Amino acid sequence: AMLIDDVQWVDPPSLEAMAFVGDRLHAAPGRVALLVASRDRPSHPFLERVVALAGGNPLALLELPAYLGRSPPAAPQAEVADLMIALYRSRYEALSAPARGAALVAAVCDDRGLDTVGRGCRALGLDADALSRAVAAGLVRVADGQVAFRHPLAREAVLRAGGSRRRRRCHEALADVLATVSPERAAWHRAAERRTPDDAVASSLAAVARDAAGRCSYDTAARA
């Protein structure tokens, strides 16, 4: 049996394929069945608004209803990316200060390895459960030793909401914990969010570039 629900949402090429299959079911009477269900389009203004704002984005269709239900009305011309950033930012800002700190460490971490993020959090005095609260809020997930954001826009929202000063503190913490493990990565973190010249940081980047060039790692040397 072939069961197709919500056929009103099926695109025209798929409808043609279904019709083609249906026409040929007569060749196997009683052996194959095609069952199709259709529903009226949702006419509730809120649902229509969600569909219009989502612009066909599946993640937005999942995330926007709860957010729009408790937020000021979005402008009709609002970009879905801006809405998603606002949604994730609201989740971030609803977290406790330690959880916000842990999420920001994950956002600025260059490899988002769970061990590196955890060490960065501890360097900032954040407790071990801080990151789990960001997981519970639907901002990040942890799997296979990696911290992954639900969507790149979730990371962007955290970076924007965190602010330059807090981002710099997170980079400094990561630089400290990576100093003996990976001087190269530590130098990059220490250089991040710098707004004024710093001779010590410049010297460390130059040292990274020289070391990388000596290993024929010219891509790393160029980025340093």
MOMONOR-V144276 format. One record per residue. N is the residue number from 0. RES is the residue in three letters. PHI is phi in whole degrees, 0 to 359 (999 if undefined). NEAR is the number of other C-alpha atoms within 10 Angstrom. D_FIRST is the distance of its C-alpha to the first C-alpha in Angstrom with 1 decimal. Layout:
n	res	phi	near	d_first
N	RES	PHI	NEAR	D_FIRST
N	RES	PHI	NEAR	D_FIRST
//
This chain:
n	res	phi	near	d_first
0	ALA	999	8	0.0
1	MET	244	9	3.8
2	LEU	247	9	6.4
3	ILE	232	13	9.9
4	ASP	258	12	13.0
5	ASP	51	12	16.5
6	VAL	295	13	15.9
7	GLN	295	13	19.7
8	TRP	264	11	20.4
9	VAL	286	13	18.5
10	ASP	285	9	21.1
11	PRO	305	9	21.7
12	PRO	300	9	20.9
13	SER	291	11	17.3
14	LEU	298	14	17.1
15	GLU	296	11	18.3
16	ALA	295	10	15.8
17	MET	295	16	12.9
18	ALA	295	12	15.0
19	PHE	299	11	15.5
20	VAL	296	12	11.9
21	GLY	300	14	11.5
22	ASP	299	9	14.7
23	ARG	264	10	13.7
24	LEU	292	15	10.7
25	HIS	297	12	13.7
26	ALA	285	9	14.5
27	ALA	227	9	11.8
28	PRO	299	9	11.9
29	GLY	80	8	10.2
30	ARG	251	9	8.3
31	VAL	228	12	5.4
32	ALA	234	14	4.6
33	LEU	240	12	5.9
34	LEU	244	10	7.5
35	VAL	239	13	10.7
36	ALA	237	10	13.6
37	SER	231	12	17.2
38	ARG	231	10	20.4
39	ASP	295	7	24.0
40	ARG	298	11	25.7
41	PRO	298	10	27.7
42	SER	252	9	31.2
43	HIS	294	8	33.1
44	PRO	304	9	35.9
45	PHE	296	13	35.5
46	LEU	294	14	31.8
47	GLU	299	13	32.8
48	ARG	294	17	35.6
49	VAL	299	18	33.5
50	VAL	299	18	31.1
51	ALA	293	14	34.1
52	LEU	288	21	36.0
53	ALA	292	23	33.2
54	GLY	59	12	33.0
55	GLY	84	12	29.4
56	ASN	280	12	30.4
57	PRO	299	10	27.6
58	LEU	296	12	30.2
59	ALA	296	19	32.3
60	LEU	297	16	29.5
61	LEU	283	11	29.4
62	GLU	270	16	33.1
63	LEU	292	19	34.8
64	PRO	306	16	33.9
65	ALA	294	10	36.0
66	TYR	291	16	38.7
67	LEU	293	16	39.1
68	GLY	293	10	39.2
69	ARG	237	8	42.5
70	SER	241	11	44.0
71	PRO	300	8	46.1
72	PRO	305	9	44.3
73	ALA	278	12	43.5
74	ALA	297	9	44.9
75	PRO	304	9	42.6
76	GLN	266	8	43.4
77	ALA	300	11	42.9
78	GLU	284	13	41.3
79	VAL	297	17	38.2
80	ALA	297	13	40.0
81	ASP	294	11	42.9
82	LEU	296	21	40.8
83	MET	293	21	39.1
84	ILE	296	21	42.5
85	ALA	297	18	43.9
86	LEU	298	21	41.0
87	TYR	292	25	41.5
88	ARG	295	22	45.2
89	SER	296	16	45.0
90	ARG	293	19	43.2
91	TYR	297	25	45.8
92	GLU	289	15	48.7
93	ALA	278	13	47.5
94	LEU	284	17	47.8
95	SER	292	12	51.0
96	ALA	302	13	53.6
97	PRO	298	20	52.8
98	ALA	292	25	49.1
99	ARG	297	23	49.9
100	GLY	297	27	52.2
101	ALA	295	26	49.7
102	ALA	296	30	47.1
103	LEU	290	29	49.8
104	VAL	301	31	50.8
105	ALA	297	29	47.2
106	ALA	292	26	47.1
107	VAL	268	20	50.3
108	CYS	296	21	49.8
109	ASP	290	16	49.5
110	ASP	245	14	47.0
111	ARG	52	19	45.6
112	GLY	291	17	45.9
113	LEU	301	19	45.7
114	ASP	296	12	49.0
115	THR	295	21	50.8
116	VAL	298	28	49.5
117	GLY	297	22	50.6
118	ARG	293	19	54.0
119	GLY	296	26	54.4
120	CYS	297	26	53.6
121	ARG	297	15	56.1
122	ALA	296	15	58.7
123	LEU	266	18	58.4
124	GLY	78	11	58.7
125	LEU	270	19	55.1
126	ASP	284	13	53.7
127	ALA	295	14	50.9
128	ASP	272	12	48.4
129	ALA	301	20	48.9
130	LEU	291	29	46.1
131	SER	297	16	43.6
132	ARG	288	18	44.3
133	ALA	291	25	43.2
134	VAL	295	18	40.0
135	ALA	298	11	39.4
136	ALA	280	16	40.1
137	GLY	82	16	37.2
138	LEU	273	23	39.6
139	VAL	227	21	39.3
140	ARG	223	16	37.4
141	VAL	239	15	38.9
142	ALA	202	9	37.2
143	ASP	54	7	38.6
144	GLY	73	11	42.1
145	GLN	235	16	41.4
146	VAL	256	23	41.6
147	ALA	240	20	39.1
148	PHE	282	22	39.1
149	ARG	304	15	35.9
150	HIS	202	15	36.5
151	PRO	307	11	39.6
152	LEU	290	20	40.5
153	ALA	293	23	40.8
154	ARG	297	23	43.4
155	GLU	300	16	45.1
156	ALA	297	24	45.4
157	VAL	294	28	46.9
158	LEU	297	20	49.4
159	ARG	293	14	50.4
160	ALA	290	20	50.9
161	GLY	295	22	52.7
162	GLY	83	11	55.6
163	SER	298	15	57.8
164	ARG	297	11	60.1
165	ARG	290	16	57.4
166	ARG	300	22	55.5
167	ARG	296	20	58.9
168	ARG	299	17	59.4
169	CYS	295	29	56.0
170	HIS	299	25	56.8
171	GLU	296	23	60.2
172	ALA	297	22	58.7
173	LEU	294	29	56.2
174	ALA	298	25	59.1
175	ASP	296	19	61.2
176	VAL	283	18	58.6
177	LEU	264	19	57.8
178	ALA	305	15	61.5
179	THR	269	10	61.9
180	VAL	271	11	58.4
181	SER	212	11	57.9
182	PRO	305	18	61.0
183	GLU	299	22	59.1
184	ARG	294	20	56.3
185	ALA	299	24	59.0
186	ALA	296	27	61.0
187	TRP	296	20	58.1
188	HIS	296	25	57.4
189	ARG	292	24	61.1
190	ALA	279	22	61.2
191	ALA	295	17	58.3
192	GLU	64	15	59.1
193	ARG	284	13	62.8
194	ARG	249	8	64.5
195	THR	228	6	68.0
196	PRO	301	9	69.4
197	ASP	219	10	69.6
198	ASP	297	9	71.7
199	ALA	295	12	70.3
200	VAL	294	17	66.7
201	ALA	299	15	67.6
202	SER	295	12	69.4
203	SER	293	19	66.5
204	LEU	293	23	64.2
205	ALA	296	15	66.8
206	ALA	294	17	66.9
207	VAL	298	23	63.2
208	ALA	297	21	63.4
209	ARG	295	18	66.2
210	ASP	296	16	64.5
211	ALA	294	18	61.3
212	ALA	296	15	63.2
213	GLY	295	11	65.1
214	ARG	265	11	61.7
215	CYS	63	11	60.7
216	SER	266	13	58.0
217	TYR	288	15	58.8
218	ASP	296	11	55.7
219	THR	297	16	56.6
220	ALA	299	20	60.3
221	ALA	294	12	59.4
222	ARG	288	10	57.3
223	ALA	287	20	60.2
//
